């Protein structure tokens, strides 16, 4: 990787962290409605994973999607405007926090219903096969989604049809307020892929370089015709499941222990120790990231609300499309 690539990934992680913090503040001020699920602590997962894709590779995820959108190339302005329900948002202000999407960036959306997007991911991959494209579909989901029917149906068909899908479980240790051990018959989620004779692995999701390296390896194997593969990425969300989470199910000591393993701190130390970037340069990236987010907040707050007639648009597919 070139130095510029490293700095870009670092800045993406910091932008996500700051944007999520500002989103929490705006939510508490009543400027963001509905549900809000923050990605703080999981930045290395999507940043490392998506840095390994090629332009033709599709990305689809669940409702914790703000960071994924940033990594896919959607601007912080469009993300923040969507969170505030503005017309300039990436989904025109009609999707909100859980429904960011931009097919021009090959980002096929955040999805609010747990696991509902897994069959869609299989369909996207099947479409690439029919069209003889060499794209790989990267489907991200939480550990809680592995206990429902959509998960098993999608994995089974992807294996039967040898679809080019990388199934990625972001195991942040909790499905809402329930630990993995209390909800899943196996605590190592990747074992579930064994039931479909699917190659699988796991990786430390707090280290961006480990995520990127493993993702590069698996994506290229899938692109070469290996069929679907399954990657469990072990991570941790520093905040609650959503902004309405009282967090009575875990102790502050547990959270502090994981925060000592902060993904941005790990990457920052790596860049300095490997002499890729200096502390001063990284401080400069921090400053730029803060400016990007503040510009996004200003843009969103000053943007117009969607017009009333927008309610009747995008209901049906336009003729010829």
Phi, psi and omega per residue, in radians:
X1 nan 2.467 3.052
X2 -1.332 2.760 3.117
X3 -0.993 -0.717 -3.120
X4 -1.076 -0.612 3.111
X5 -1.167 -0.746 3.100
X6 -1.060 -0.797 -3.119
X7 -1.140 -0.615 3.110
X8 -1.137 -0.747 3.120
X9 -1.142 -0.715 3.108
X10 -1.067 -0.789 -3.127
X11 -1.119 -0.679 3.103
X12 -1.020 -0.775 -3.133
X13 -1.092 -0.740 -3.116
X14 -1.225 -0.684 3.084
X15 -1.028 -0.784 3.128
X16 -1.045 -0.816 -3.108
X17 -1.055 -0.816 -3.106
X18 -1.228 -0.718 3.140
X19 -1.074 -0.717 3.132
X20 -1.153 -0.679 3.094
X21 -1.102 -0.757 3.117
X22 -1.191 -0.595 3.104
X23 -1.096 -0.707 3.116
X24 -1.068 -0.722 3.129
X25 -1.124 -0.781 -3.127
X26 -1.164 -0.589 3.084
X27 -1.128 -0.775 -3.140
X28 -1.159 -0.416 3.090
X29 -1.488 -0.029 3.136
X30 1.423 0.222 -3.119
X31 -1.544 -0.284 3.053
X32 -2.056 2.228 -3.116
X33 -1.836 3.072 3.107
X34 1.283 -2.581 3.136
X35 -1.682 2.673 3.119
X36 -2.470 1.988 -3.127
X37 -1.924 2.036 -3.043
X38 -1.571 2.644 -3.070
X39 -1.821 0.180 -3.069
X40 -1.077 2.156 -3.095
X41 1.829 -0.368 -3.084
X42 -1.883 0.225 -3.016
X43 -1.042 -0.572 -3.098
X44 -1.219 -0.400 -3.098
X45 -1.162 -1.120 -3.074
X46 -1.201 -0.617 -3.114
X47 -1.145 -0.787 3.120
X48 -1.198 -0.742 -3.100
X49 -1.113 -0.889 -3.040
X50 -1.304 -0.399 3.065
X51 -1.168 -0.304 -3.106
X52 -1.580 -0.129 -3.085
X53 -1.490 2.854 2.996
X54 -1.812 2.865 -3.069
X55 -0.942 -0.558 -3.101
X56 -1.391 -0.119 -3.106
X57 -1.465 2.269 -3.090
X58 -1.528 2.631 3.065
X59 -2.233 2.348 3.072
X60 -2.483 2.490 -3.027
X61 -2.553 -3.075 -3.129
X62 -1.589 -2.613 -3.004
X63 -1.512 -0.222 3.086
X64 -1.564 1.274 -2.814
X65 -2.006 -0.023 -3.064
X66 -1.067 -0.812 -3.126
X67 -1.138 -0.694 3.126
X68 -1.063 -0.721 3.127
X69 -1.077 -0.789 3.104
X70 -1.030 -0.817 -3.117
X71 -1.119 -0.502 -3.136
X72 -1.395 -0.088 3.079
X73 1.864 0.081 3.061
X74 -1.362 2.339 -3.054
X75 -1.223 2.686 3.085
X76 -1.056 -0.570 3.114
X77 -1.091 -0.826 -3.124
X78 -1.165 -0.629 3.110
X79 -1.163 -0.878 -3.099
X80 -1.123 -0.685 3.116
X81 -1.110 -0.641 3.098
X82 -1.180 -0.687 3.122
X83 -1.063 -0.606 3.136
X84 -1.533 0.038 3.091
X85 1.245 0.582 -3.088
X86 -1.672 2.761 -3.094
X87 -1.110 -0.438 -3.122
X88 -1.484 0.028 3.121
X89 -1.187 2.818 -3.062
X90 -1.092 -0.471 3.073
X91 -1.928 0.445 3.092
X92 1.199 0.298 -3.140
X93 1.409 0.079 -3.068
X94 -1.803 -0.088 -3.110
X95 -1.813 -0.752 -3.120
X96 1.340 -2.911 -3.001
X97 -0.903 -0.757 -2.993
X98 -1.586 -0.004 -3.041
X99 -2.285 0.804 3.017
X100 -1.318 2.409 3.135
X101 -2.840 2.580 3.071
X102 -2.773 1.754 -3.088
X103 -1.166 -0.400 3.099
X104 -1.143 -0.450 3.054
X105 -1.749 0.228 -3.113
X106 0.986 0.573 3.046
X107 -1.874 1.928 -2.979
X108 -1.678 0.415 2.877
X109 1.825 2.752 2.859
X110 -1.598 2.573 -3.072
X111 -2.307 2.247 -2.982
X112 -1.381 -0.547 -3.108
X113 -1.451 2.167 -3.042
X114 -0.967 2.123 3.065
X115 1.359 -0.084 -3.056
X116 -1.136 -0.402 -3.077
X117 -1.493 -0.151 -3.122
X118 -1.147 -0.791 3.038
X119 -1.106 -0.559 3.092
X120 -1.118 -0.700 3.111
X121 -1.067 -0.731 3.090
X122 -1.077 -0.674 3.108
X123 -1.156 -0.697 3.097
X124 -1.065 -0.766 -3.140
X125 -1.160 -0.689 3.100
X126 -1.091 -0.666 3.088
X127 -1.054 -0.712 3.106
X128 -1.127 -0.667 3.122
X129 -1.118 -0.810 3.132
X130 -1.046 -0.678 -3.095
X131 -1.535 0.055 3.132
X132 1.005 0.696 3.048
X133 -1.609 2.744 -3.134
X134 -1.831 0.429 3.123
X135 -1.302 2.653 3.054
X136 -1.992 2.349 3.084
X137 -1.621 2.156 3.098
X138 -1.756 1.970 -3.095
X139 -1.952 2.042 -3.109
X140 -1.835 2.458 3.138
X141 -2.757 2.850 -3.135
X142 -1.518 2.961 -3.125
X143 -1.085 -0.551 -3.137
X144 -1.108 -0.495 -3.111
X145 -1.251 -0.254 -3.086
X146 -1.412 -0.030 -3.121
X147 -1.807 0.173 -3.054
X148 -2.117 2.936 -3.037
X149 -1.078 -0.703 -3.130
X150 -0.916 -0.722 -3.087
X151 -1.042 -0.890 -3.058
X152 -1.237 -0.653 3.100
X153 -1.089 -0.790 -3.081
X154 -1.197 -0.773 3.132
X155 -1.122 -0.731 -3.126
X156 -1.061 -0.880 -3.116
X157 -1.140 -0.648 -3.137
X158 -1.088 -0.599 3.120
X159 -1.354 -0.747 3.126
X160 -1.017 -0.745 -3.091
X161 -1.654 0.026 3.109
X162 0.949 0.889 -3.079
X163 -1.393 2.564 -3.140
X164 -1.408 1.336 -3.136
X165 -2.166 2.369 2.933
X166 -1.816 1.880 3.089
X167 -1.443 2.148 -3.057
X168 -2.136 1.973 3.066
X169 -1.639 2.011 3.037
X170 -1.495 1.624 -3.098
X171 -1.488 1.657 3.130
X172 -1.681 0.344 2.979
X173 1.428 -0.223 -3.111
X174 -2.426 2.384 2.915
X175 -1.748 1.777 -2.928
X176 0.995 -1.942 -3.123
X177 -1.893 0.274 -3.083
X178 -1.942 2.233 3.134
X179 -1.170 2.701 3.123
X180 -0.978 -0.744 -3.070
X181 -1.075 -0.518 -3.111
X182 -1.486 -0.258 -3.043
X183 -2.008 -0.359 -3.047
X184 -2.080 2.408 3.130
X185 -1.147 -0.431 3.054
X186 -2.158 2.306 -3.117
X187 -1.406 -0.402 3.056
X188 -1.624 1.712 -2.971
X189 -0.993 -0.603 -3.064
X190 -1.062 -0.364 3.123
X191 -1.071 -0.422 -3.132
X192 -1.134 -0.461 3.115
X193 -1.245 -0.382 3.122
X194 -1.066 -0.525 -3.138
X195 -1.132 -0.260 3.128
X196 -2.033 0.335 -3.136
X197 0.885 0.698 -3.081
X198 -1.812 2.286 3.098
X199 -1.045 2.382 -3.087
X200 -2.570 2.827 -3.137
X201 -2.779 3.007 3.015
X202 -2.358 2.858 -3.071
X203 -2.679 2.708 3.115
X204 -1.291 1.956 -3.084
X205 -1.425 0.056 3.078
X206 -1.649 -0.105 -3.118
X207 -2.044 1.858 -3.054
X208 -1.048 -0.640 -3.099
X209 -1.216 -0.601 3.078
X210 -1.190 -0.711 3.106
X211 -1.090 -0.840 -3.110
X212 -1.070 -0.782 -3.117
X213 -1.078 -0.803 -3.131
X214 -1.182 -0.683 3.131
X215 -1.121 -0.770 3.103
X216 -0.993 -0.787 -3.116
X217 -1.093 -0.855 -3.058
X218 -1.259 -0.701 -3.137
X219 -1.085 -0.732 -3.121
X220 -1.229 -0.578 3.067
X221 -1.138 -0.733 3.116
X222 -1.128 -0.755 3.139
X223 -1.082 -0.512 -3.126
X224 -1.429 -0.041 3.038
X225 1.897 0.278 -3.100
X226 -1.250 -0.295 -2.986
X227 1.548 -3.084 -3.047
X228 -1.168 2.648 3.045
X229 -2.340 2.841 -3.047
X230 -2.204 2.238 3.132
X231 -2.173 2.118 3.026
X232 -1.676 2.165 3.139
X233 -1.966 2.004 -3.100
X234 -1.467 2.114 -3.062
X235 -2.537 -2.919 -3.097
X236 -2.800 2.341 3.053
X237 -1.605 2.245 -3.099
X238 -1.335 -0.432 3.114
X239 -1.772 3.125 3.130
X240 -1.187 3.054 3.116
X241 -0.978 -0.794 3.036
X242 -2.520 3.127 -3.109
X243 -1.132 -0.334 3.140
X244 -1.624 0.178 -3.064
X245 -1.461 2.063 3.114
X246 -1.318 -0.185 3.081
X247 0.969 0.828 3.095
X248 -1.473 -0.105 -3.025
X249 -1.621 -0.094 3.129
X250 -2.462 2.697 -3.087
X251 -1.599 2.612 3.107
X252 -1.054 -0.545 3.130
X253 -1.083 -0.684 3.106
X254 -1.115 -0.771 -3.134
X255 -1.103 -0.773 -3.140
X256 -1.080 -0.643 3.139
X257 -1.091 -0.750 3.119
X258 -1.231 -0.617 3.141
X259 -1.128 -0.437 3.057
X260 -1.148 -0.349 3.136
X261 -1.825 0.665 -3.049
X262 -1.026 2.235 -3.065
X263 -1.114 -0.595 3.114
X264 -1.232 -0.695 3.099
X265 -1.110 -0.705 3.122
X266 -1.077 -0.796 -3.118
X267 -1.192 -0.683 3.126
X268 -1.067 -0.791 3.120
X269 -1.091 -0.702 3.130
X270 -1.057 -0.821 -3.106
X271 -1.097 -0.660 -3.139
X272 -1.294 -0.836 -3.095
X273 -1.128 -0.584 3.117
X274 -1.498 0.065 3.126
X275 1.022 0.582 3.074
X276 -1.439 -0.641 3.135
X277 -2.609 2.676 3.124
X278 -1.614 2.895 3.079
X279 -1.028 -0.682 -3.132
X280 -1.109 -0.744 3.126
X281 -1.122 -0.707 -3.140
X282 -1.228 -0.594 3.035
X283 -1.088 -0.641 3.097
X284 -1.131 -0.674 3.095
X285 -1.160 -0.656 3.081
X286 -1.052 -0.756 -3.135
X287 -1.124 -0.759 3.117
X288 -1.077 -0.733 -3.132
X289 -1.088 -0.728 3.120
X290 -1.108 -0.707 3.120
X291 -1.136 -0.702 3.126
X292 -1.037 -0.787 -3.109
X293 -1.222 -0.732 3.131
X294 -1.121 -0.658 3.054
X295 -1.096 -0.666 -3.140
X296 -1.147 -0.718 3.123
X297 -1.115 -0.779 3.127
X298 -1.085 -0.763 3.132
X299 -1.053 -0.804 -3.093
X300 -1.150 -0.792 -3.090
X301 -1.170 -0.498 -3.115
X302 -1.632 -0.020 -3.133
X303 -1.420 2.699 -3.127
X304 -1.349 2.757 3.008
X305 -1.288 2.718 3.065
X306 -1.095 2.492 3.105
X307 -1.208 2.696 -3.089
X308 -1.016 -0.636 -3.101
X309 -1.185 -0.254 3.114
X310 -1.102 -0.386 3.113
X311 -1.033 -0.466 -3.045
X312 -1.775 0.102 3.125
X313 -1.734 2.718 3.074
X314 1.142 0.382 3.091
X315 -1.434 -0.710 3.115
X316 -2.075 2.676 3.074
X317 -1.220 2.376 -3.130
X318 -1.196 2.579 -3.132
X319 -1.048 2.353 3.109
X320 1.569 -0.033 -3.131
X321 -1.922 nan nan
